[in-house]
Amino acid sequence: MSTTGISSWAVDLADVGAIYPFQGAEFLMLIIGLVFWIWWHITTFRSELTLHEEKVSNFGTAENISSAIESD
């Protein structure tokens, strides 16, 4: 199976263009990479927001924390 379009290496490589796998699919891979990157940021943001909200609910509201700090 060849993904480069070259069936034999018995050619002058100076006349051959790109020899890397999946040539011509760069734009598709860019789009897939960008979609994954944006999805990862959204998922991480939501996960960290949930964790932060759990910590806040464990310790109370901002007013309770402020009054606890000021009472010392």
All heavy atoms as TSV, in Angstrom:
chain	resi	resn	atom	element	x	y	z
A	1	MET	N	N	0.848	-1.182	0.000
A	1	MET	CA	C	0.000	0.000	0.000
A	1	MET	C	C	0.888	1.238	0.000
A	1	MET	O	O	1.794	1.369	0.806
A	1	MET	CB	C	-0.890	-0.008	1.237
A	1	MET	CG	C	-1.830	1.145	1.268
A	1	MET	SD	S	-2.980	0.984	2.642
A	1	MET	CE	C	-2.666	2.520	3.446
A	2	SER	N	N	0.620	2.133	-0.892
A	2	SER	CA	C	1.404	3.350	-0.996
A	2	SER	C	C	0.511	4.553	-0.744
A	2	SER	O	O	-0.556	4.675	-1.331
A	2	SER	CB	C	2.033	3.442	-2.385
A	2	SER	OG	O	2.708	4.667	-2.529
A	3	THR	N	N	0.951	5.424	0.134
A	3	THR	CA	C	0.180	6.636	0.405
A	3	THR	C	C	0.838	7.857	-0.204
A	3	THR	O	O	0.362	8.967	-0.016
A	3	THR	CB	C	0.037	6.846	1.923
A	3	THR	OG1	O	1.339	6.959	2.484
A	3	THR	CG2	C	-0.738	5.722	2.557
A	4	THR	N	N	1.949	7.671	-0.931
A	4	THR	CA	C	2.676	8.798	-1.492
A	4	THR	C	C	2.478	8.972	-2.983
A	4	THR	O	O	2.870	9.978	-3.528
A	4	THR	CB	C	4.182	8.645	-1.224
A	4	THR	OG1	O	4.646	7.458	-1.875
A	4	THR	CG2	C	4.474	8.597	0.249
A	5	GLY	N	N	1.912	8.002	-3.663
A	5	GLY	CA	C	1.756	8.103	-5.098
A	5	GLY	C	C	2.968	7.606	-5.860
A	5	GLY	O	O	3.015	7.694	-7.077
A	6	ILE	N	N	3.967	7.107	-5.170
A	6	ILE	CA	C	5.171	6.574	-5.815
A	6	ILE	C	C	5.105	5.060	-5.740
A	6	ILE	O	O	4.999	4.491	-4.655
A	6	ILE	CB	C	6.452	7.092	-5.114
A	6	ILE	CG1	C	6.527	8.606	-5.247
A	6	ILE	CG2	C	7.678	6.431	-5.699
A	6	ILE	CD1	C	7.679	9.229	-4.500
A	7	SER	N	N	5.169	4.414	-6.907
A	7	SER	CA	C	5.100	2.954	-6.924
A	7	SER	C	C	6.476	2.318	-6.977
A	7	SER	O	O	6.636	1.153	-6.641
A	7	SER	CB	C	4.260	2.478	-8.106
A	7	SER	OG	O	4.827	2.961	-9.316
A	8	SER	N	N	7.495	3.077	-7.371
A	8	SER	CA	C	8.851	2.539	-7.447
A	8	SER	C	C	9.833	3.642	-7.074
A	8	SER	O	O	9.655	4.813	-7.439
A	8	SER	CB	C	9.148	2.040	-8.865
A	8	SER	OG	O	10.508	1.707	-8.970
A	9	TRP	N	N	10.896	3.273	-6.350
A	9	TRP	CA	C	11.912	4.232	-5.957
A	9	TRP	C	C	13.005	4.358	-7.012
A	9	TRP	O	O	13.972	5.076	-6.824
A	9	TRP	CB	C	12.524	3.854	-4.612
A	9	TRP	CG	C	11.575	4.087	-3.482
A	9	TRP	CD1	C	10.844	3.162	-2.830
A	9	TRP	CD2	C	11.225	5.348	-2.906
A	9	TRP	NE1	N	10.049	3.750	-1.878
A	9	TRP	CE2	C	10.273	5.107	-1.901
A	9	TRP	CE3	C	11.614	6.668	-3.143
A	9	TRP	CZ2	C	9.718	6.110	-1.140
A	9	TRP	CZ3	C	11.062	7.669	-2.379
A	9	TRP	CH2	C	10.117	7.390	-1.381
A	10	ALA	N	N	12.849	3.672	-8.140
A	10	ALA	CA	C	13.842	3.720	-9.219
A	10	ALA	C	C	13.561	4.908	-10.135
A	10	ALA	O	O	13.420	4.764	-11.348
A	10	ALA	CB	C	13.826	2.409	-9.999
A	11	VAL	N	N	13.443	6.093	-9.561
A	11	VAL	CA	C	13.218	7.317	-10.318
A	11	VAL	C	C	14.176	8.375	-9.808
A	11	VAL	O	O	14.767	8.245	-8.739
A	11	VAL	CB	C	11.757	7.827	-10.163
A	11	VAL	CG1	C	10.776	6.853	-10.767
A	11	VAL	CG2	C	11.418	8.094	-8.731
A	12	ASP	N	N	14.333	9.424	-10.582
A	12	ASP	CA	C	15.163	10.541	-10.142
A	12	ASP	C	C	14.348	11.368	-9.151
A	12	ASP	O	O	13.326	11.964	-9.514
A	12	ASP	CB	C	15.580	11.383	-11.347
A	12	ASP	CG	C	16.541	12.491	-10.959
A	12	ASP	OD1	O	17.085	12.447	-9.836
A	12	ASP	OD2	O	16.747	13.406	-11.783
A	13	LEU	N	N	14.770	11.395	-7.887
A	13	LEU	CA	C	14.004	12.088	-6.849
A	13	LEU	C	C	13.974	13.595	-7.046
A	13	LEU	O	O	13.155	14.285	-6.442
A	13	LEU	CB	C	14.544	11.744	-5.462
A	13	LEU	CG	C	14.312	10.305	-5.009
A	13	LEU	CD1	C	14.912	10.087	-3.628
A	13	LEU	CD2	C	12.836	9.975	-4.998
A	14	ALA	N	N	14.846	14.133	-7.891
A	14	ALA	CA	C	14.814	15.568	-8.189
A	14	ALA	C	C	13.559	15.910	-8.988
A	14	ALA	O	O	13.069	17.045	-8.935
A	14	ALA	CB	C	16.057	15.979	-8.951
A	15	ASP	N	N	13.025	14.942	-9.730
A	15	ASP	CA	C	11.826	15.172	-10.528
A	15	ASP	C	C	10.547	14.897	-9.754
A	15	ASP	O	O	9.456	15.221	-10.222
A	15	ASP	CB	C	11.843	14.275	-11.775
A	15	ASP	CG	C	13.014	14.615	-12.689
A	15	ASP	OD1	O	13.457	15.778	-12.666
A	15	ASP	OD2	O	13.474	13.709	-13.405
A	16	VAL	N	N	10.689	14.288	-8.601
A	16	VAL	CA	C	9.521	13.917	-7.804
A	16	VAL	C	C	9.216	15.057	-6.840
A	16	VAL	O	O	10.105	15.666	-6.264
A	16	VAL	CB	C	9.785	12.610	-7.024
A	16	VAL	CG1	C	8.608	12.249	-6.142
A	16	VAL	CG2	C	10.107	11.489	-7.981
A	17	GLY	N	N	7.962	15.320	-6.616
A	17	GLY	CA	C	7.553	16.376	-5.673
A	17	GLY	C	C	7.651	15.870	-4.244
A	17	GLY	O	O	8.654	15.318	-3.817
A	18	ALA	N	N	6.589	16.026	-3.528
A	18	ALA	CA	C	6.556	15.604	-2.124
A	18	ALA	C	C	6.554	14.086	-2.034
A	18	ALA	O	O	5.887	13.406	-2.807
A	18	ALA	CB	C	5.315	16.156	-1.455
A	19	ILE	N	N	7.324	13.557	-1.075
A	19	ILE	CA	C	7.379	12.101	-0.898
A	19	ILE	C	C	6.916	11.681	0.492
A	19	ILE	O	O	7.106	10.559	0.892
A	19	ILE	CB	C	8.798	11.558	-1.162
A	19	ILE	CG1	C	9.800	12.207	-0.229
A	19	ILE	CG2	C	9.179	11.735	-2.604
A	19	ILE	CD1	C	11.175	11.584	-0.260
A	20	TYR	N	N	6.304	12.586	1.231
A	20	TYR	CA	C	5.811	12.246	2.560
A	20	TYR	C	C	4.417	11.634	2.461
A	20	TYR	O	O	3.709	11.850	1.486
A	20	TYR	CB	C	5.821	13.462	3.483
A	20	TYR	CG	C	5.114	14.671	2.936
A	20	TYR	CD1	C	3.764	14.840	3.144
A	20	TYR	CD2	C	5.800	15.634	2.216
A	20	TYR	CE1	C	3.099	15.937	2.660
A	20	TYR	CE2	C	5.147	16.739	1.716
A	20	TYR	CZ	C	3.795	16.889	1.943
A	20	TYR	OH	O	3.139	17.977	1.449
A	21	PRO	N	N	4.033	10.865	3.464
A	21	PRO	CA	C	2.717	10.199	3.421
A	21	PRO	C	C	1.555	11.195	3.458
A	21	PRO	O	O	1.669	12.273	4.024
A	21	PRO	CB	C	2.693	9.331	4.676
A	21	PRO	CG	C	4.068	9.282	5.169
A	21	PRO	CD	C	4.802	10.457	4.615
A	22	PHE	N	N	0.448	10.787	2.871
A	22	PHE	CA	C	-0.811	11.534	2.867
A	22	PHE	C	C	-0.657	12.935	2.292
A	22	PHE	O	O	-1.244	13.883	2.791
A	22	PHE	CB	C	-1.413	11.587	4.275
A	22	PHE	CG	C	-1.552	10.247	4.909
A	22	PHE	CD1	C	-0.761	9.883	5.989
A	22	PHE	CD2	C	-2.457	9.322	4.410
A	22	PHE	CE1	C	-0.885	8.639	6.561
A	22	PHE	CE2	C	-2.580	8.079	4.983
A	22	PHE	CZ	C	-1.792	7.728	6.065
A	23	GLN	N	N	0.120	13.046	1.236
A	23	GLN	CA	C	0.277	14.358	0.605
A	23	GLN	C	C	-1.058	14.816	0.038
A	23	GLN	O	O	-1.834	14.036	-0.471
A	23	GLN	CB	C	1.332	14.307	-0.494
A	23	GLN	CG	C	1.043	13.307	-1.580
A	23	GLN	CD	C	2.240	13.063	-2.462
A	23	GLN	OE1	O	3.321	13.526	-2.170
A	23	GLN	NE2	N	2.038	12.358	-3.542
A	24	GLY	N	N	-1.323	16.084	0.202
A	24	GLY	CA	C	-2.588	16.651	-0.232
A	24	GLY	C	C	-3.635	16.691	0.866
A	24	GLY	O	O	-4.701	17.275	0.683
A	25	ALA	N	N	-3.353	16.082	2.015
A	25	ALA	CA	C	-4.320	16.059	3.111
A	25	ALA	C	C	-3.946	17.041	4.218
A	25	ALA	O	O	-4.483	16.969	5.316
A	25	ALA	CB	C	-4.415	14.649	3.689
A	26	GLU	N	N	-3.048	17.964	3.919
A	26	GLU	CA	C	-2.576	18.888	4.950
A	26	GLU	C	C	-3.698	19.780	5.469
A	26	GLU	O	O	-3.807	20.013	6.675
A	26	GLU	CB	C	-1.441	19.771	4.422
A	26	GLU	CG	C	-0.182	19.020	4.098
A	26	GLU	CD	C	-0.165	18.511	2.663
A	26	GLU	OE1	O	-1.187	18.629	1.949
A	26	GLU	OE2	O	0.869	17.968	2.260
A	27	PHE	N	N	-4.527	20.288	4.573
A	27	PHE	CA	C	-5.604	21.185	4.994
A	27	PHE	C	C	-6.619	20.449	5.855
A	27	PHE	O	O	-7.090	20.981	6.866
A	27	PHE	CB	C	-6.284	21.808	3.771
A	27	PHE	CG	C	-7.282	22.862	4.128
A	27	PHE	CD1	C	-6.866	24.090	4.620
A	27	PHE	CD2	C	-8.635	22.625	3.992
A	27	PHE	CE1	C	-7.787	25.063	4.964
A	27	PHE	CE2	C	-9.566	23.590	4.332
A	27	PHE	CZ	C	-9.145	24.815	4.819
A	28	LEU	N	N	-6.942	19.219	5.476
A	28	LEU	CA	C	-7.868	18.419	6.272
A	28	LEU	C	C	-7.294	18.164	7.671
A	28	LEU	O	O	-8.004	18.285	8.671
A	28	LEU	CB	C	-8.150	17.086	5.577
A	28	LEU	CG	C	-9.024	16.096	6.343
A	28	LEU	CD1	C	-10.418	16.664	6.544
A	28	LEU	CD2	C	-9.069	14.766	5.622
A	29	MET	N	N	-6.011	17.844	7.744
A	29	MET	CA	C	-5.380	17.616	9.050
A	29	MET	C	C	-5.323	18.896	9.874
A	29	MET	O	O	-5.445	18.854	11.103
A	29	MET	CB	C	-3.993	17.024	8.861
A	29	MET	CG	C	-4.024	15.616	8.358
A	29	MET	SD	S	-2.380	14.916	8.303
A	29	MET	CE	C	-2.707	13.401	7.445
A	30	LEU	N	N	-5.150	20.039	9.212
A	30	LEU	CA	C	-5.175	21.323	9.914
A	30	LEU	C	C	-6.551	21.565	10.526
A	30	LEU	O	O	-6.654	21.949	11.694
A	30	LEU	CB	C	-4.824	22.461	8.953
A	30	LEU	CG	C	-5.003	23.862	9.522
A	30	LEU	CD1	C	-3.940	24.159	10.557
A	30	LEU	CD2	C	-4.988	24.881	8.409
A	31	ILE	N	N	-7.596	21.330	9.756
A	31	ILE	CA	C	-8.960	21.525	10.252
A	31	ILE	C	C	-9.238	20.582	11.419
A	31	ILE	O	O	-9.779	20.998	12.458
A	31	ILE	CB	C	-9.990	21.317	9.121
A	31	ILE	CG1	C	-9.787	22.347	8.010
A	31	ILE	CG2	C	-11.412	21.355	9.656
A	31	ILE	CD1	C	-9.934	23.778	8.461
A	32	ILE	N	N	-8.842	19.321	11.283
A	32	ILE	CA	C	-9.042	18.347	12.366
A	32	ILE	C	C	-8.276	18.781	13.610
A	32	ILE	O	O	-8.796	18.721	14.729
A	32	ILE	CB	C	-8.624	16.938	11.908
A	32	ILE	CG1	C	-9.601	16.417	10.863
A	32	ILE	CG2	C	-8.541	15.984	13.093
A	32	ILE	CD1	C	-9.157	15.141	10.183
A	33	GLY	N	N	-7.041	19.249	13.431
A	33	GLY	CA	C	-6.242	19.715	14.563
A	33	GLY	C	C	-6.861	20.915	15.255
A	33	GLY	O	O	-6.885	20.990	16.483
A	34	LEU	N	N	-7.364	21.870	14.476
A	34	LEU	CA	C	-7.995	23.054	15.069
A	34	LEU	C	C	-9.268	22.695	15.829
A	34	LEU	O	O	-9.515	23.218	16.920
A	34	LEU	CB	C	-8.299	24.085	13.985
A	34	LEU	CG	C	-7.104	24.848	13.429
A	34	LEU	CD1	C	-7.539	25.734	12.270
A	34	LEU	CD2	C	-6.445	25.667	14.513
A	35	VAL	N	N	-10.079	21.817	15.239
A	35	VAL	CA	C	-11.311	21.395	15.918
A	35	VAL	C	C	-10.974	20.695	17.223
A	35	VAL	O	O	-11.588	20.955	18.265
A	35	VAL	CB	C	-12.160	20.490	15.000
A	35	VAL	CG1	C	-13.263	19.802	15.775
A	35	VAL	CG2	C	-12.724	21.291	13.849
A	36	PHE	N	N	-9.966	19.805	17.213
A	36	PHE	CA	C	-9.562	19.116	18.439
A	36	PHE	C	C	-9.043	20.099	19.475
A	36	PHE	O	O	-9.361	19.992	20.660
A	36	PHE	CB	C	-8.486	18.062	18.133
A	36	PHE	CG	C	-7.945	17.397	19.358
A	36	PHE	CD1	C	-8.679	16.416	20.000
A	36	PHE	CD2	C	-6.723	17.771	19.886
A	36	PHE	CE1	C	-8.199	15.819	21.151
A	36	PHE	CE2	C	-6.234	17.176	21.026
A	36	PHE	CZ	C	-6.967	16.190	21.662
A	37	TRP	N	N	-8.249	21.071	19.042
A	37	TRP	CA	C	-7.666	22.053	19.949
A	37	TRP	C	C	-8.757	22.885	20.624
A	37	TRP	O	O	-8.740	23.091	21.843
A	37	TRP	CB	C	-6.711	22.944	19.166
A	37	TRP	CG	C	-6.010	23.995	19.951
A	37	TRP	CD1	C	-5.204	23.815	21.037
A	37	TRP	CD2	C	-6.049	25.392	19.708
A	37	TRP	NE1	N	-4.738	25.028	21.475
A	37	TRP	CE2	C	-5.233	26.007	20.673
A	37	TRP	CE3	C	-6.682	26.173	18.754
A	37	TRP	CZ2	C	-5.055	27.383	20.712
A	37	TRP	CZ3	C	-6.493	27.542	18.800
A	37	TRP	CH2	C	-5.688	28.129	19.773
A	38	ILE	N	N	-9.733	23.352	19.840
A	38	ILE	CA	C	-10.833	24.136	20.406
A	38	ILE	C	C	-11.674	23.276	21.336
A	38	ILE	O	O	-12.052	23.718	22.423
A	38	ILE	CB	C	-11.677	24.757	19.278
A	38	ILE	CG1	C	-10.861	25.833	18.561
A	38	ILE	CG2	C	-12.987	25.328	19.811
A	38	ILE	CD1	C	-11.478	26.336	17.286
A	39	TRP	N	N	-11.978	22.025	20.934
A	39	TRP	CA	C	-12.739	21.106	21.790
A	39	TRP	C	C	-12.009	20.884	23.113
A	39	TRP	O	O	-12.621	20.883	24.175
A	39	TRP	CB	C	-12.952	19.775	21.075
A	39	TRP	CG	C	-13.504	18.721	21.968
A	39	TRP	CD1	C	-14.802	18.529	22.318
A	39	TRP	CD2	C	-12.762	17.718	22.665
A	39	TRP	NE1	N	-14.909	17.466	23.177
A	39	TRP	CE2	C	-13.665	16.954	23.412
A	39	TRP	CE3	C	-11.405	17.398	22.723
A	39	TRP	CZ2	C	-13.259	15.892	24.210
A	39	TRP	CZ3	C	-11.008	16.343	23.514
A	39	TRP	CH2	C	-11.934	15.599	24.241
A	40	TRP	N	N	-10.685	20.691	23.052
A	40	TRP	CA	C	-9.904	20.438	24.263
A	40	TRP	C	C	-9.976	21.644	25.206
A	40	TRP	O	O	-10.132	21.471	26.423
A	40	TRP	CB	C	-8.444	20.140	23.898
A	40	TRP	CG	C	-7.601	19.864	25.085
A	40	TRP	CD1	C	-7.472	18.701	25.766
A	40	TRP	CD2	C	-6.759	20.816	25.763
A	40	TRP	NE1	N	-6.605	18.858	26.815
A	40	TRP	CE2	C	-6.153	20.142	26.844
A	40	TRP	CE3	C	-6.468	22.154	25.551
A	40	TRP	CZ2	C	-5.276	20.773	27.699
A	40	TRP	CZ3	C	-5.594	22.780	26.416
A	40	TRP	CH2	C	-5.012	22.084	27.478
A	41	HIS	N	N	-9.876	22.850	24.672
A	41	HIS	CA	C	-9.956	24.050	25.521
A	41	HIS	C	C	-11.325	24.175	26.173
A	41	HIS	O	O	-11.424	24.497	27.365
A	41	HIS	CB	C	-9.643	25.307	24.715
A	41	HIS	CG	C	-8.184	25.580	24.584
A	41	HIS	ND1	N	-7.434	26.103	25.599
A	41	HIS	CD2	C	-7.339	25.367	23.561
A	41	HIS	CE1	C	-6.178	26.216	25.208
A	41	HIS	NE2	N	-6.099	25.766	23.964
A	42	ILE	N	N	-12.384	23.933	25.418
A	42	ILE	CA	C	-13.739	24.021	25.978
A	42	ILE	C	C	-13.934	22.963	27.060
A	42	ILE	O	O	-14.465	23.258	28.138
A	42	ILE	CB	C	-14.784	23.881	24.858
A	42	ILE	CG1	C	-14.745	25.118	23.960
A	42	ILE	CG2	C	-16.184	23.686	25.429
A	42	ILE	CD1	C	-15.570	24.994	22.699
A	43	THR	N	N	-13.501	21.731	26.794
A	43	THR	CA	C	-13.649	20.647	27.774
A	43	THR	C	C	-12.851	20.946	29.039
A	43	THR	O	O	-13.345	20.753	30.154
A	43	THR	CB	C	-13.187	19.314	27.165
A	43	THR	OG1	O	-13.935	19.074	25.978
A	43	THR	CG2	C	-13.382	18.173	28.130
A	44	THR	N	N	-11.630	21.423	28.881
A	44	THR	CA	C	-10.799	21.753	30.046
A	44	THR	C	C	-11.405	22.900	30.835
A	44	THR	O	O	-11.432	22.864	32.073
A	44	THR	CB	C	-9.379	22.114	29.585
A	44	THR	OG1	O	-8.842	21.025	28.846
A	44	THR	CG2	C	-8.474	22.388	30.773
A	45	PHE	N	N	-11.908	23.909	30.147
A	45	PHE	CA	C	-12.532	25.047	30.830
A	45	PHE	C	C	-13.732	24.597	31.650
A	45	PHE	O	O	-13.871	24.972	32.821
A	45	PHE	CB	C	-12.954	26.098	29.803
A	45	PHE	CG	C	-13.676	27.265	30.400
A	45	PHE	CD1	C	-12.988	28.252	31.078
A	45	PHE	CD2	C	-15.053	27.377	30.298
A	45	PHE	CE1	C	-13.653	29.328	31.644
A	45	PHE	CE2	C	-15.727	28.435	30.852
A	45	PHE	CZ	C	-15.022	29.420	31.524
A	46	ARG	N	N	-14.581	23.768	31.050
A	46	ARG	CA	C	-15.763	23.285	31.773
A	46	ARG	C	C	-15.375	22.427	32.968
A	46	ARG	O	O	-15.977	22.532	34.042
A	46	ARG	CB	C	-16.666	22.498	30.839
A	46	ARG	CG	C	-17.397	23.353	29.849
A	46	ARG	CD	C	-18.285	22.520	28.969
A	46	ARG	NE	N	-19.008	23.365	28.017
A	46	ARG	CZ	C	-19.691	22.890	27.006
A	46	ARG	NH1	N	-19.762	21.586	26.797
A	46	ARG	NH2	N	-20.308	23.711	26.184
A	47	SER	N	N	-14.383	21.573	32.799
A	47	SER	CA	C	-13.943	20.701	33.884
A	47	SER	C	C	-13.370	21.509	35.040
A	47	SER	O	O	-13.680	21.255	36.205
A	47	SER	CB	C	-12.902	19.718	33.353
A	47	SER	OG	O	-12.324	18.993	34.389
A	48	GLU	N	N	-12.522	22.490	34.723
A	48	GLU	CA	C	-11.933	23.314	35.778
A	48	GLU	C	C	-12.979	24.204	36.439
A	48	GLU	O	O	-12.889	24.467	37.644
A	48	GLU	CB	C	-10.789	24.142	35.206
A	48	GLU	CG	C	-9.585	23.296	34.847
A	48	GLU	CD	C	-8.458	24.095	34.237
A	48	GLU	OE1	O	-8.622	25.308	34.014
A	48	GLU	OE2	O	-7.408	23.493	33.981
A	49	LEU	N	N	-13.964	24.660	35.685
A	49	LEU	CA	C	-15.032	25.468	36.271
A	49	LEU	C	C	-15.846	24.633	37.257
A	49	LEU	O	O	-16.178	25.101	38.353
A	49	LEU	CB	C	-15.938	26.024	35.176
A	49	LEU	CG	C	-17.069	26.939	35.624
A	49	LEU	CD1	C	-16.506	28.182	36.294
A	49	LEU	CD2	C	-17.938	27.314	34.446
A	50	THR	N	N	-16.138	23.393	36.897
A	50	THR	CA	C	-16.872	22.501	37.801
A	50	THR	C	C	-16.068	22.248	39.068
A	50	THR	O	O	-16.615	22.292	40.178
A	50	THR	CB	C	-17.176	21.168	37.095
A	50	THR	OG1	O	-17.912	21.436	35.909
A	50	THR	CG2	C	-17.959	20.241	37.997
A	51	LEU	N	N	-14.779	21.997	38.917
A	51	LEU	CA	C	-13.917	21.768	40.083
A	51	LEU	C	C	-13.875	23.008	40.971
A	51	LEU	O	O	-13.961	22.902	42.201
A	51	LEU	CB	C	-12.510	21.389	39.620
A	51	LEU	CG	C	-11.484	21.104	40.710
A	51	LEU	CD1	C	-11.901	19.879	41.513
A	51	LEU	CD2	C	-10.117	20.913	40.098
A	52	HIS	N	N	-13.769	24.177	40.355
A	52	HIS	CA	C	-13.741	25.425	41.123
A	52	HIS	C	C	-15.057	25.631	41.870
A	52	HIS	O	O	-15.050	26.025	43.048
A	52	HIS	CB	C	-13.473	26.599	40.189
A	52	HIS	CG	C	-13.512	27.931	40.856
A	52	HIS	ND1	N	-12.534	28.347	41.729
A	52	HIS	CD2	C	-14.422	28.937	40.794
A	52	HIS	CE1	C	-12.839	29.555	42.176
A	52	HIS	NE2	N	-13.983	29.933	41.614
A	53	GLU	N	N	-16.171	25.369	41.211
A	53	GLU	CA	C	-17.470	25.531	41.866
A	53	GLU	C	C	-17.635	24.558	43.024
A	53	GLU	O	O	-18.230	24.905	44.046
A	53	GLU	CB	C	-18.589	25.356	40.847
A	53	GLU	CG	C	-18.712	26.514	39.890
A	53	GLU	CD	C	-19.709	26.267	38.779
A	53	GLU	OE1	O	-20.178	25.118	38.635
A	53	GLU	OE2	O	-20.010	27.227	38.055
A	54	GLU	N	N	-17.095	23.343	42.893
A	54	GLU	CA	C	-17.148	22.385	44.004
A	54	GLU	C	C	-16.331	22.890	45.192
A	54	GLU	O	O	-16.762	22.781	46.341
A	54	GLU	CB	C	-16.625	21.032	43.554
A	54	GLU	CG	C	-17.558	20.281	42.642
A	54	GLU	CD	C	-16.942	18.981	42.128
A	54	GLU	OE1	O	-15.811	18.644	42.532
A	54	GLU	OE2	O	-17.596	18.320	41.307
A	55	LYS	N	N	-15.170	23.449	44.922
A	55	LYS	CA	C	-14.343	23.983	46.008
A	55	LYS	C	C	-15.034	25.157	46.689
A	55	LYS	O	O	-15.006	25.279	47.918
A	55	LYS	CB	C	-12.979	24.409	45.481
A	55	LYS	CG	C	-12.074	23.255	45.161
A	55	LYS	CD	C	-10.708	23.742	44.724
A	55	LYS	CE	C	-9.785	22.587	44.430
A	55	LYS	NZ	N	-8.449	23.052	44.039
A	56	VAL	N	N	-15.650	26.021	45.909
A	56	VAL	CA	C	-16.363	27.164	46.483
A	56	VAL	C	C	-17.527	26.682	47.334
A	56	VAL	O	O	-17.775	27.203	48.426
A	56	VAL	CB	C	-16.844	28.128	45.373
A	56	VAL	CG1	C	-17.831	29.143	45.910
A	56	VAL	CG2	C	-15.662	28.829	44.743
A	57	SER	N	N	-18.247	25.672	46.871
A	57	SER	CA	C	-19.382	25.177	47.654
A	57	SER	C	C	-18.909	24.506	48.943
A	57	SER	O	O	-19.619	24.535	49.943
A	57	SER	CB	C	-20.222	24.212	46.830
A	57	SER	OG	O	-19.508	23.023	46.566
A	58	ASN	N	N	-17.728	23.926	48.932
A	58	ASN	CA	C	-17.197	23.307	50.155
A	58	ASN	C	C	-16.792	24.351	51.185
A	58	ASN	O	O	-16.931	24.140	52.381
A	58	ASN	CB	C	-15.996	22.428	49.835
A	58	ASN	CG	C	-16.383	21.144	49.140
A	58	ASN	OD1	O	-17.529	20.732	49.180
A	58	ASN	ND2	N	-15.431	20.518	48.485
A	59	PHE	N	N	-16.272	25.483	50.726
A	59	PHE	CA	C	-15.776	26.493	51.645
A	59	PHE	C	C	-16.783	27.595	51.918
A	59	PHE	O	O	-16.561	28.434	52.778
A	59	PHE	CB	C	-14.470	27.098	51.122
A	59	PHE	CG	C	-13.342	26.121	51.117
A	59	PHE	CD1	C	-12.811	25.671	49.925
A	59	PHE	CD2	C	-12.820	25.629	52.294
A	59	PHE	CE1	C	-11.782	24.768	49.909
A	59	PHE	CE2	C	-11.781	24.722	52.293
A	59	PHE	CZ	C	-11.264	24.282	51.094
A	60	GLY	N	N	-17.844	27.659	51.196
A	60	GLY	CA	C	-18.857	28.689	51.426
A	60	GLY	C	C	-18.772	29.790	50.393
A	60	GLY	O	O	-18.027	29.727	49.436
A	61	THR	N	N	-19.537	30.819	50.646
A	61	THR	CA	C	-19.597	31.942	49.718
A	61	THR	C	C	-18.422	32.886	49.946
A	61	THR	O	O	-17.709	32.797	50.947
A	61	THR	CB	C	-20.910	32.713	49.894
A	61	THR	OG1	O	-20.927	33.250	51.219
A	61	THR	CG2	C	-22.108	31.820	49.664
A	62	ALA	N	N	-18.269	33.818	49.038
A	62	ALA	CA	C	-17.184	34.796	49.154
A	62	ALA	C	C	-17.363	35.666	50.398
A	62	ALA	O	O	-16.379	36.034	51.056
A	62	ALA	CB	C	-17.135	35.666	47.903
A	63	GLU	N	N	-18.612	35.976	50.745
A	63	GLU	CA	C	-18.855	36.792	51.933
A	63	GLU	C	C	-18.459	36.034	53.209
A	63	GLU	O	O	-17.884	36.616	54.131
A	63	GLU	CB	C	-20.329	37.210	52.014
A	63	GLU	CG	C	-20.778	38.130	50.908
A	63	GLU	CD	C	-21.126	37.386	49.626
A	63	GLU	OE1	O	-21.453	36.180	49.689
A	63	GLU	OE2	O	-21.059	38.012	48.562
A	64	ASN	N	N	-18.790	34.750	53.276
A	64	ASN	CA	C	-18.417	33.955	54.446
A	64	ASN	C	C	-16.899	33.847	54.578
A	64	ASN	O	O	-16.365	33.931	55.685
A	64	ASN	CB	C	-19.012	32.552	54.356
A	64	ASN	CG	C	-20.507	32.546	54.511
A	64	ASN	OD1	O	-21.094	33.515	54.961
A	64	ASN	ND2	N	-21.131	31.439	54.130
A	65	ILE	N	N	-16.223	33.672	53.468
A	65	ILE	CA	C	-14.768	33.581	53.511
A	65	ILE	C	C	-14.179	34.911	53.941
A	65	ILE	O	O	-13.268	34.963	54.796
A	65	ILE	CB	C	-14.208	33.142	52.145
A	65	ILE	CG1	C	-14.651	31.704	51.842
A	65	ILE	CG2	C	-12.690	33.243	52.089
A	65	ILE	CD1	C	-14.330	31.235	50.439
A	66	SER	N	N	-14.699	36.015	53.397
A	66	SER	CA	C	-14.197	37.337	53.771
A	66	SER	C	C	-14.434	37.629	55.258
A	66	SER	O	O	-13.555	38.140	55.945
A	66	SER	CB	C	-14.872	38.421	52.934
A	66	SER	OG	O	-14.556	38.273	51.582
A	67	SER	N	N	-15.613	37.282	55.745
A	67	SER	CA	C	-15.904	37.552	57.167
A	67	SER	C	C	-15.050	36.655	58.069
A	67	SER	O	O	-14.631	37.079	59.131
A	67	SER	CB	C	-17.381	37.346	57.461
A	67	SER	OG	O	-17.736	35.985	57.264
A	68	ALA	N	N	-14.749	35.461	57.645
A	68	ALA	CA	C	-13.892	34.572	58.429
A	68	ALA	C	C	-12.470	35.101	58.484
A	68	ALA	O	O	-11.808	35.036	59.513
A	68	ALA	CB	C	-13.912	33.158	57.855
A	69	ILE	N	N	-12.001	35.646	57.388
A	69	ILE	CA	C	-10.644	36.206	57.351
A	69	ILE	C	C	-10.578	37.479	58.179
A	69	ILE	O	O	-9.604	37.688	58.925
A	69	ILE	CB	C	-10.218	36.470	55.893
A	69	ILE	CG1	C	-10.032	35.149	55.150
A	69	ILE	CG2	C	-8.933	37.291	55.829
A	69	ILE	CD1	C	-9.784	35.296	53.667
A	70	GLU	N	N	-11.583	38.321	58.077
A	70	GLU	CA	C	-11.581	39.599	58.794
A	70	GLU	C	C	-11.784	39.428	60.290
A	70	GLU	O	O	-11.373	40.263	61.076
A	70	GLU	CB	C	-12.658	40.515	58.218
A	70	GLU	CG	C	-12.340	40.987	56.819
A	70	GLU	CD	C	-13.495	41.755	56.188
A	70	GLU	OE1	O	-14.533	41.942	56.876
A	70	GLU	OE2	O	-13.363	42.127	55.028
A	71	SER	N	N	-12.400	38.348	60.719
A	71	SER	CA	C	-12.668	38.177	62.156
A	71	SER	C	C	-11.413	37.807	62.941
A	71	SER	O	O	-11.394	37.956	64.149
A	71	SER	CB	C	-13.736	37.095	62.354
A	71	SER	OG	O	-13.220	35.839	61.950
A	72	ASP	N	N	-10.387	37.349	62.252
A	72	ASP	CA	C	-9.146	36.986	62.967
A	72	ASP	C	C	-8.429	38.176	63.411
A	72	ASP	O	O	-8.099	39.052	63.647
A	72	ASP	CB	C	-8.236	36.157	62.081
A	72	ASP	CG	C	-8.783	34.743	61.921
A	72	ASP	OD1	O	-9.579	34.331	62.777
A	72	ASP	OD2	O	-8.418	34.090	60.935
